[in-house]
Amino acid sequence: MCVEKLQKILLASTLGIVMMLVASGSIKAGFLLQLIIIIVLIASGLTGFCYITKVLRTAFPSCEEDKK
C-alpha cells in the first residue's frame, strides 16, 4: 500500500470516528477532532506540506515509486 492511498484511508477512518463520537453523544470530542482535521487539511493545502504524509513515508513507499 502506498502513502497517498493510506492517508486517504486514515482520513476516512478518522471522519468515521468523528461521526461515531457525535452519534454517541460526545459532541465536544467529535467537534475537537473535526477541528484538528480541518486545520491539518487547510495547512496542507496552503503550504503543500503534509506532516502526516511525511511520517507515513518513513514506513511506506510513495505511489509514484509503485508506478515505476
C-alpha positions as CSV (number, residue, x, y, z in Angstrom):
1,M,0.0,0.0,0.0
2,C,1.3,3.4,-0.9
3,V,1.4,6.6,1.3
4,E,-1.2,8.6,-0.6
5,K,-3.8,5.9,-0.5
6,L,-3.1,5.1,3.1
7,Q,-3.5,8.8,4.0
8,K,-7.0,8.9,2.4
9,I,-8.0,5.7,4.2
10,L,-6.8,7.1,7.5
11,L,-8.7,10.4,6.9
12,A,-11.9,8.5,6.1
13,S,-11.5,6.4,9.2
14,T,-11.0,9.5,11.3
15,L,-14.1,11.1,9.9
16,G,-16.0,7.9,10.7
17,I,-14.7,8.1,14.3
18,V,-16.0,11.7,14.5
19,M,-19.4,10.5,13.3
20,M,-19.4,7.8,15.9
21,L,-18.5,10.2,18.7
22,V,-21.3,12.6,17.7
23,A,-23.8,9.8,17.4
24,S,-22.9,8.5,20.8
25,G,-23.3,12.0,22.4
26,S,-19.7,13.1,22.7
27,I,-20.3,16.2,20.7
28,K,-17.3,18.1,22.2
29,A,-14.8,15.4,21.4
30,G,-16.2,15.0,17.9
31,F,-16.0,18.7,17.3
32,L,-12.5,18.9,18.6
33,L,-11.3,16.0,16.4
34,Q,-13.1,17.6,13.4
35,L,-11.4,20.9,14.1
36,I,-8.0,19.3,14.1
37,I,-8.7,17.6,10.8
38,I,-9.8,20.9,9.3
39,I,-6.6,22.7,10.5
40,V,-4.4,19.9,9.1
41,L,-6.1,19.9,5.7
42,I,-6.0,23.7,5.4
43,A,-2.3,23.9,6.4
44,S,-1.6,21.1,3.9
45,G,-3.5,22.9,1.2
46,L,-1.9,26.3,1.8
47,T,1.7,25.1,2.2
48,G,1.9,22.0,0.2
49,F,3.5,20.2,3.2
50,C,1.6,17.4,4.9
51,Y,3.1,16.2,8.2
52,I,1.1,13.0,8.1
53,T,2.4,12.1,4.7
54,K,6.0,12.8,5.8
55,V,5.6,10.5,8.8
56,L,4.0,7.7,6.8
57,R,6.7,7.9,4.2
58,T,9.2,6.5,6.7
59,A,7.3,3.2,6.7
60,F,5.5,3.1,3.3
61,P,6.6,3.9,-0.3
62,S,5.1,6.7,-2.3
63,C,2.5,5.9,-5.0
64,E,4.9,7.4,-7.6
65,E,7.5,4.8,-6.7
66,D,5.0,2.0,-7.2
67,K,4.3,3.1,-10.8
68,K,7.9,2.9,-11.9
